[in-house]
Structures are given as C-alpha cells and as structure tokens.
Amino acid sequence: MSKIYPVYTLKNECHDCYKCVRECYVKAIKIQNGRASVINERCIACGHCVIACPSNAKRVRTDIQKVRALFAEGKKVFVSLAPSWAGIYNVAPQKIIALLKALGFYAVSETAVGAQEVSIETAKLLNSAEAGLFISSACPVIVDFIRLYKPDFVKNITPVASPALTHAKLLKQIYGDDIAVVFIGPCIGKKNEADRHPELIDAALTFDELNLWLKEEFISVETIDAGQNNAFVPERSYEGAIYPVEGGMNETIKRIGVDGRTSLINISGLRNFGKAIDGIQTANMDKKIFIEALSCESGCVNGPCKSTGKSGVMIISDIMSRVRFRDDIPEKPRTVLAEEYSANPSAGRQYSPEEITKAMERIGKYKEEDELNCGGCGYSACRDLAKALIDGDAEPSMCVSYMRKIAMKKSAAMLRCMPNAVVMVDKDLNIIESNDAFLKMFCGDMYDFFSKRSGGIKGASIEKTVSFGDIFKRMLKTGEDVHKEHYPCGNKLYDINAFTIEKGNIVGAVITDVTKTEIDREKIAQKAREVISKNIAKVQEIACILGEHMSETEVLLNSIAEDYAEEKNDNEEEGGK
C-alpha cells in the first residue's frame, strides 16, 4: 500500500477555482483536467490549501485508527498535548485530561515541558556560538521549507530537535521505551515529523481529529467528570506554555539569558519568513541573530486545524493566563535531542529561453505587453505559469485573460460568419456590438466606411440606425423578449428576434431580411394559382366531352335494348300460334 501523505485532494469535490494554487506558497499543486492534486514530494504540510479550499476538497489524513491500533496492542499510550490547547478548549486541565483518558489514553503530558528543555539548550548554543544566523527548529513546516526550497540555510537551523520530539524522548526516559507517544495539536506538519521519527512519536493527531473522535464516542466536555487524580505528567509546564504565541520561544530564551551580541527576532507566516531571509549574507555577519520562525501567522495559535471559532485575541489571552514563569530556570536541560537537518532541494530546473517562449505562446503571450501578471491562475507571474506548463503541473486554461481572448475570438468569428444581422445595444440605446451582415443591411452607402473602421458602428445610436429602435427601448424597460414576423420597414420586411442579455442594461437582436423570400413566395403562389386555373379549365372541358360521349352511348345502348326486346316478343307470339 502506498503511503498516504498528510494532505490530499478529493478530486470529485475539486471545482477548478485554483484557489489552492494561489494560497500555496511553494506551488506544490498540480492541475490536470481542471482538478487540483497535491505534489507530495514538494508539499510542506502548511495547511494553507486546506483552509483556503472553498469546496472542502483538500483533506487532512486521519490517524485515529492508527491510535486505536496502539490501544488494541495493549500499549500505554501517552499524549503529548500541544500548549495551544489552553486557548482552544475552555476547560480546566483536569477536564481535558479526563476527556483524553475516556478515549483510552494512559496519561497526558504537555509538549510545553519539552519546549522548556529546547529553550535551555538553544540559549546554551547561542551563548557559546560565534556570530552568524540561527533559525529555530520548533516548527516542522519551516524546517521542511528550508530543506526543500532554501537549502542554503539548512546549516543555520539550530541542531536541536523540536519540542514535540524532545518531549517524546523525555517521556520515554521517564516511563520506559515501551510506551507509545501520540502528539495532539493544531499542526498538520507534525504528521510529517511523526512519520520521519516513528521511534519517538507513534502518531500525530490534530484538534480537528480529536473533536471528531470525541463526537464519535459520544464523549461530551459538559458531562465528563473531571475526577480527583487527573493531572499532567510528569508535571505541569511553566514558561514553555507560551511557545504557541508569536515570540513565545524568544521570551523563554530571554528569561534564561543570552549575551548582548545576540538579537532575538520573531517571524511568523511562511511568506514573511521567505521574504525575510531572501538576500541574507550570513558569511559577513558580525553578530548573532536568532530567528524564532513559525509557519502560521501569529504562531501556532493560528494553526490550520485549531478547530475553534474563538478569536485569535481570546485564544492568546487564555493561553497567557495559564503561563507560570519560574524564577530559577535550570542551567542545563534534563533531555537533549540533537538533530541534524539535511537539504533536499525541490527547486525547479533551469528553463531555456526557447522553452519559455513556446510555453508563453501556449497562453497567448507573444510580447512583453501580453504579460499581465494578474495572478488569476494562481501564479504571481505569467512566466511562472509557463514554467509550470513545461513541468506538466498546469494547463493553458488556467490563464483567465487567454481564455477570455479565445472566447472573444470564437464569438467574434460566429458573429462575423452569421448570414443574419446581429446587434447588441446598451441601456443608452448605443450599439456595443454588431456583425458585418448588420452593416450591409442598415448602413447602405456608408457600409464601406464602417466595415473598414475599427469597431465598425460601435457607439452609434440604434434609433438613428434602424427605424425600429422603439423595440429595444421597450425591452430595456420591460425585460421581455420580442418576436416580430414580417415586420414592415419601408419597402422591406424583417423577422426580428430581440432578446435580453442583461436585464435593463444590454439587449440584442437577430434580424433576417425576408423581403425577397416573401416576393419569391408570392411568385410561387401566383404560378400555383395559374396552374390550378388551367387544370380546372381542362378538367371542365374533359368532363364536358365525357358527358356528351356518355349521352350518345346511353341513347345507342337504349336503342339496341329496345330493338332486342321487340324481336323477342315477336318470336314468342309466333311460337304460341
């Protein structure tokens, strides 16, 4: 069975809106037959497409069954609960623990405990390091973004495992390697992290999955008994609970203490981070810069699967209200988990000018002025779309301006080739579109002028052009279509089919000159009448002749019959004598 990646698409639900392409910062989306699919090897599981998809076609892999399987094996399954829980769930710690135990978990611990260990180790590294750039490893999406798309900065990621991995190691040190650890939080990227480190984290669930599971098991926050002995193990967290808020990690590092040559910078939002590190020259730095980098704007509190309608301000406020700061923070961490990060570049290949030119021509871009760079396709520039076309990740139909031009050309060709006159009129009764047949029919001696003029008769008043302009005026007021047969205009007859295009604003008409047709029809009718008259005369003549012949025949036959009868009577009298 092939691996199911954290984010996937229900193709039957995808409706070629390209919103996921627009929202995907790394363009890990492929369009085929108008449907979007995730390019797994390029996806960093930021979840932007999941949030943006208007038809809910982008889905997150569920790992509930995987956790249930751990229960079935008889494992002691510990929860590593992300610190953002305090802003998402309006319950006391005892209740959230009771909820999780009701599902079958053995014990619950806060990931923030591992975060505290990471901060202590990071502060140590910064204090002992020389000048340079350092980037936090706490966010798996940021780490994957660097590995795939900014490989030159891999060496700048602090060689410390994330709080979730560090926490999992700490739990195994305390409770034994045979326990299972399941991370629960608002992050999709943690599923990638769990997949890569199954020896530490057995599965990663989102808050969305947790809520679904509780619903399936009919476990309610309102009715659950908090119990007497429900507490976080091995202890409740301290300053690590501030990690999900932007700048939270740096706040903990400040409280631990770093030297004056270290600048602590907070950057949240994937796009913001990408822009911030562009152009940095790390070789010439004369000071230490540490970036707390988080993929989600405002921090993990705004994770893609936070599963709450609460405002961001209230989530942050609720988290901050639970944070306890220690006066004395240990100088050394209880657990250190080193992590080396390797580059896995996924940047696009180099394209030749000839390839770009051919791809641009596929979307109607023949010169620089044609490059609108409107972003309608989801790509920021036409040339980026061209590169995606070369890679087979996009389709020409994604270019809105190109498709509009094609549609206009098709409609113009149809209008031009129609033998009937076609005209469209705006609310001011000015012509906005007409075909050549209309010019020939109603422009008379001015046909040559208007046929050569750019735009033809566009802008002219329909009332001054045709004698039946009142039809268009009436339609604009009523919105009702009009059909006129053999409508007389001077010495002409027209069939007029007028219709509304945009009620009260645009109307149109198809006009057929039926004058010649009617004349030809009258000629045919006259000929028919002449033939009928002649035929009737002949029939009458034949009838007359037949009548005379029948009369003579009748006389002759009657005479013969009478003669025969007389002869018979004479014979009978002679026989009687």
GIVENDA-V271745 format. One record per backbone hydrogen bond with DSSP energy under -1.0 kcal/mol. CO is the residue of the C=O (numbers start at 1). NH is the residue of the N-H. E is the energy in kcal/mol with one decimal. If there is no record, write none. Layout:
[[CO NH E] [CO NH E]]
//
This chain:
[[6 61 -2.9] [8 59 -2.9] [9 11 -1.1] [10 13 -1.9] [11 14 -1.0] [18 22 -1.9] [19 23 -2.2] [20 24 -1.8] [28 39 -2.7] [30 37 -2.4] [32 35 -2.2] [35 32 -2.6] [37 30 -3.2] [38 40 -1.1] [39 42 -1.9] [47 51 -1.9] [48 52 -2.2] [49 53 -2.1] [57 10 -2.9] [59 8 -2.2] [63 67 -1.6] [64 68 -2.5] [65 69 -2.1] [66 70 -1.1] [67 71 -1.9] [68 72 -2.4] [69 73 -1.5] [70 75 -1.9] [71 74 -1.7] [76 180 -2.5] [77 106 -2.4] [77 107 -1.1] [78 182 -2.7] [79 109 -2.8] [80 184 -2.2] [81 111 -2.3] [82 85 -2.0] [83 86 -1.3] [84 87 -1.4] [84 88 -1.4] [85 89 -2.7] [89 91 -1.7] [92 96 -1.8] [93 97 -2.2] [94 98 -2.1] [95 99 -2.6] [96 100 -1.9] [97 101 -2.5] [98 102 -2.0] [100 105 -1.8] [107 79 -2.3] [108 233 -2.3] [109 81 -3.2] [110 113 -1.9] [111 115 -1.7] [112 116 -1.9] [113 117 -1.1] [114 118 -2.0] [115 119 -2.3] [116 120 -1.8] [117 121 -2.1] [118 122 -2.7] [119 123 -2.5] [120 124 -1.8] [121 125 -2.1] [122 126 -2.5] [123 127 -2.3] [124 128 -1.5] [132 289 -2.7] [134 291 -3.1] [135 158 -2.8] [139 143 -2.0] [140 144 -2.3] [141 145 -2.4] [142 146 -2.3] [143 147 -2.5] [144 148 -2.5] [145 149 -2.7] [146 150 -1.1] [147 344 -2.5] [148 346 -3.4] [150 153 -2.4] [151 154 -1.5] [153 156 -1.4] [154 157 -1.5] [156 135 -2.8] [158 160 -2.4] [159 339 -1.2] [162 166 -2.7] [163 167 -2.5] [164 168 -2.1] [165 169 -2.2] [166 170 -2.2] [167 171 -2.4] [168 172 -2.0] [169 173 -2.2] [170 174 -1.9] [171 175 -3.1] [172 176 -1.7] [176 179 -1.4] [180 78 -3.4] [181 202 -2.4] [181 203 -1.1] [182 80 -2.6] [183 205 -3.3] [184 82 -2.8] [185 207 -1.3] [186 305 -2.3] [188 191 -2.1] [189 193 -1.7] [190 194 -2.5] [191 195 -2.3] [192 196 -1.9] [193 197 -1.2] [197 200 -1.7] [197 201 -2.5] [203 183 -2.1] [205 185 -1.9] [206 210 -2.2] [207 211 -2.5] [208 212 -2.1] [209 213 -2.6] [210 214 -2.5] [211 215 -2.0] [212 216 -2.5] [213 217 -1.9] [214 219 -2.9] [215 218 -1.2] [220 224 -1.6] [238 241 -2.1] [239 242 -1.8] [240 243 -1.6] [242 245 -1.6] [244 301 -1.7] [245 248 -3.0] [247 251 -1.9] [248 252 -1.7] [249 253 -2.1] [250 254 -2.5] [251 255 -1.8] [252 256 -1.4] [253 257 -2.9] [259 262 -1.6] [261 288 -2.4] [263 290 -3.2] [265 292 -3.1] [267 294 -2.3] [269 273 -2.5] [270 274 -2.6] [271 275 -2.5] [272 276 -2.2] [273 277 -1.9] [277 280 -1.8] [282 285 -1.2] [287 132 -1.6] [288 263 -3.2] [289 134 -3.0] [290 265 -3.0] [291 136 -2.6] [291 293 -1.1] [292 267 -2.5] [294 269 -2.2] [295 270 -1.6] [296 299 -2.3] [298 246 -1.6] [299 302 -2.0] [300 303 -1.9] [303 306 -1.3] [311 315 -2.1] [312 316 -2.5] [313 317 -2.5] [314 318 -2.6] [315 319 -2.0] [316 320 -2.8] [317 321 -1.8] [319 322 -1.4] [337 161 -3.1] [352 356 -2.2] [353 357 -2.5] [354 358 -2.3] [355 359 -2.3] [356 360 -2.6] [357 361 -2.0] [358 362 -1.1] [360 363 -1.2] [360 365 -2.7] [361 364 -1.6] [367 370 -1.5] [368 371 -1.5] [370 372 -1.3] [375 378 -1.4] [381 385 -1.6] [382 386 -2.1] [383 387 -2.0] [384 388 -2.0] [385 389 -2.2] [386 390 -2.0] [387 391 -2.1] [388 393 -2.7] [393 31 -2.3] [395 398 -2.1] [396 399 -2.0] [399 403 -2.3] [400 404 -2.3] [401 405 -2.1] [402 406 -2.4] [403 407 -2.5] [404 408 -2.4] [405 409 -2.6] [406 410 -2.5] [407 411 -2.5] [408 412 -2.6] [409 413 -2.5] [410 414 -2.3] [411 415 -2.5] [412 416 -2.8] [413 417 -2.0] [421 511 -3.0] [422 435 -1.6] [423 509 -2.2] [424 432 -2.7] [424 433 -1.3] [425 507 -2.4] [426 429 -2.1] [429 462 -2.7] [430 426 -2.6] [431 459 -3.5] [433 424 -2.7] [435 439 -1.6] [436 440 -2.5] [437 441 -1.8] [438 442 -2.2] [439 443 -2.4] [443 446 -2.4] [444 447 -1.6] [446 450 -2.5] [447 451 -2.9] [448 452 -1.1] [453 456 -2.4] [455 458 -2.3] [457 460 -2.1] [460 431 -3.2] [462 466 -2.4] [468 471 -1.5] [469 473 -1.8] [470 474 -2.4] [471 475 -2.0] [472 476 -2.1] [473 477 -1.1] [474 478 -2.7] [475 479 -3.0] [482 498 -2.9] [484 496 -2.9] [487 494 -2.2] [489 492 -1.8] [492 489 -2.6] [493 514 -2.1] [494 487 -3.7] [495 512 -2.4] [496 484 -2.9] [497 510 -2.3] [498 482 -1.9] [499 508 -3.0] [502 505 -2.9] [502 506 -2.7] [506 501 -2.2] [506 502 -2.4] [507 425 -3.3] [508 499 -2.9] [509 423 -1.9] [510 497 -2.4] [511 421 -2.3] [512 495 -2.6] [514 518 -2.5] [515 519 -2.3] [516 520 -2.9] [517 521 -2.2] [518 522 -2.2] [519 523 -2.3] [520 524 -2.3] [521 525 -2.3] [522 526 -2.6] [523 527 -2.7] [524 528 -2.4] [525 529 -2.5] [526 530 -2.4] [527 531 -2.5] [528 532 -2.7] [529 533 -2.5] [530 534 -2.4] [531 535 -2.8] [532 536 -2.7] [533 537 -2.3] [534 538 -2.5] [535 539 -2.7] [536 540 -2.6] [537 541 -2.5] [538 542 -3.0] [539 543 -2.6] [540 544 -2.4] [541 545 -2.5] [542 546 -3.0] [543 547 -2.2] [544 548 -2.2] [545 549 -2.5] [546 550 -2.3] [547 551 -1.9] [548 552 -2.4] [549 553 -2.4] [550 554 -2.2] [551 555 -2.0] [552 556 -2.5] [553 557 -2.6] [554 558 -2.3] [555 559 -2.3] [556 560 -2.4] [557 561 -2.4] [558 562 -2.4] [559 563 -2.6] [560 564 -2.2] [561 565 -1.9] [562 566 -2.2] [563 567 -2.1] [564 568 -1.7] [565 569 -1.7] [566 570 -2.0] [567 571 -1.7] [568 572 -1.7] [569 573 -1.8] [570 574 -1.9] [571 575 -1.8] [572 576 -1.1] [573 577 -1.1]]
//
